[in-house]
Amino acid sequence: MGLLDRLISRRAESEPGPGSTPREEPVFATKALRKFVACLASRESPILLDLGTAVGSNVSFFGDHLGCKIFVENIYDDLERHIAGGTLDAFPDFLKTRFTRRVQSVDGILCWDLIDYLDRRSAIALSEQLSGLLRPEGALLGFFGTAPPRDRFYSKYVVVDALNMKHQAYPAARGRQTVLQNRDIIRLFPSLRVSDSFLLQNNLREILFRKPAWGG
Amino acid sequence: MWKRDEAVRPASGQSAAPQPTPPVTVGTPSPTPSASQKLESDIVNIGKSVVIKGELNGSEDLTIEGVVEGTIQLRDHVLTIGPNGRIQAQVFAKAVIVLGQVSGNIAATEKIDIRDNGSVDGDIVSPRVAIAEGAHFRGSVDMQRKGAQAPSASAQKPGAQPPQAQPPEPAVASGSAAAKPPAVAAQRVGA
């Protein structure tokens, strides 16, 4: 087997096919999660909104160790459903009525890398909703890619501990839409301020937003 | 030289079908029941074809493979919702294992375990929660440190909405949420 064959076979093994089980990636260090956790830990019975898939270890970490009440609202699933149904045009309007929790009732939001998968209208609709849901001094953790959109998969982020995470790739109907510049990300959340921003070794940008004490 | 073992082959002309087993007398216990037989008798099953609507109370472990709508209360026992189980109910139990589908809130004093292919649409309250890799969950998780406080059946009507910690208020309005005045921001309601 030649070098090229070996490279091709290795690449084929590493790419998840449709319907395949999630592919687990190695653990990577996170900088912003610790600060996000610290924000939640300073609150009594914090309310956490998780926009991704329900992950058992994340529920244990935030629910058992931090005493959070966790609301799982899997927007990735909603996006998949709209893609499958050919109703992506209606997705921004859907997002405007998606969340039934009242204004300023959430202490922390795990946005993961969801915004990378949205078009501009949907991203604006979502960011408006999330900004409104957050309590003053609440925190929103978002991940943003730096590589051009290429692959069609989502990442399921699994918290190992406050300093380490890993992600599992699973198939998506469409890939990341664009690489957002930092200024574009900040403009999406005009009522929040960037508390911390990190570029990780795996080229993932972690941005921690905080809502000002006066409520934005 | 290579002789086959003819002893295990059926005689020529005879069918290879299994011989009928002698009939089993139902309801006649053996003189000395084994431990496994006793264990089986302690586990109650609701079969696939059974549909229950209303209030289901019990004081023994229960496995549901059928359909239940209403309320299920097994305060000191384990409820298992089998792969074929379809539950539309408020559930209160010591421990709940979900392999089928549940639409409704679950409160357990010890543990809720949503296994692979199990599905829960509702709010869960339990000091320990396990969600398997292939499980579906949509709702909220409240891992009370002191254990779940299971409300009485009379307080929970079948199909009733889960008790909310906060009074209902308008949902987030598009574009206006961020501009709420500080007076509203100062309101803090515990979980």
Chai-1 contact restraints between the chains, C-beta under 6 A:
chainA,res_idxA,chainB,res_idxB,connection_type,confidence,min_distance_angstrom,max_distance_angstrom,comment,restraint_id
A,S45,B,G190,contact,1.0,0.0,6.0,A-B,restraint_1
A,S45,B,A191,contact,1.0,0.0,6.0,A-B,restraint_2
A,I47,B,A191,contact,1.0,0.0,6.0,A-B,restraint_3
A,A54,B,I131,contact,1.0,0.0,6.0,A-B,restraint_4
A,A54,B,F137,contact,1.0,0.0,6.0,A-B,restraint_5
A,G56,B,A130,contact,1.0,0.0,6.0,A-B,restraint_6
A,G56,B,I131,contact,1.0,0.0,6.0,A-B,restraint_7
A,V59,B,V129,contact,1.0,0.0,6.0,A-B,restraint_8
A,V59,B,I131,contact,1.0,0.0,6.0,A-B,restraint_9
A,V59,B,V141,contact,1.0,0.0,6.0,A-B,restraint_10
A,G63,B,V141,contact,1.0,0.0,6.0,A-B,restraint_11
A,G63,B,M143,contact,1.0,0.0,6.0,A-B,restraint_12
A,D64,B,M143,contact,1.0,0.0,6.0,A-B,restraint_13
A,K69,B,D142,contact,1.0,0.0,6.0,A-B,restraint_14
A,K69,B,A191,contact,1.0,0.0,6.0,A-B,restraint_15
A,I70,B,V141,contact,1.0,0.0,6.0,A-B,restraint_16
A,F71,B,S140,contact,1.0,0.0,6.0,A-B,restraint_17
A,V72,B,F137,contact,1.0,0.0,6.0,A-B,restraint_18
A,K96,B,S174,contact,1.0,0.0,6.0,A-B,restraint_19
A,F99,B,V172,contact,1.0,0.0,6.0,A-B,restraint_20
A,T100,B,A171,contact,1.0,0.0,6.0,A-B,restraint_21
A,R102,B,E169,contact,1.0,0.0,6.0,A-B,restraint_22
A,V103,B,V172,contact,1.0,0.0,6.0,A-B,restraint_23
A,V103,B,A177,contact,1.0,0.0,6.0,A-B,restraint_24
A,V103,B,K180,contact,1.0,0.0,6.0,A-B,restraint_25
A,Q104,B,A185,contact,1.0,0.0,6.0,A-B,restraint_26
A,E128,B,S174,contact,1.0,0.0,6.0,A-B,restraint_27
A,E128,B,G175,contact,1.0,0.0,6.0,A-B,restraint_28
A,Q129,B,V172,contact,1.0,0.0,6.0,A-B,restraint_29
A,S131,B,A178,contact,1.0,0.0,6.0,A-B,restraint_30
A,G132,B,V172,contact,1.0,0.0,6.0,A-B,restraint_31
A,G132,B,A177,contact,1.0,0.0,6.0,A-B,restraint_32
A,G132,B,A178,contact,1.0,0.0,6.0,A-B,restraint_33
A,L133,B,V172,contact,1.0,0.0,6.0,A-B,restraint_34
A,P136,B,A185,contact,1.0,0.0,6.0,A-B,restraint_35
A,S191,B,A178,contact,1.0,0.0,6.0,A-B,restraint_36
A,W214,B,P182,contact,1.0,0.0,6.0,A-B,restraint_37
A,G215,B,K180,contact,1.0,0.0,6.0,A-B,restraint_38
A,G215,B,P182,contact,1.0,0.0,6.0,A-B,restraint_39
A,G215,B,A185,contact,1.0,0.0,6.0,A-B,restraint_40
A,G216,B,A178,contact,1.0,0.0,6.0,A-B,restraint_41
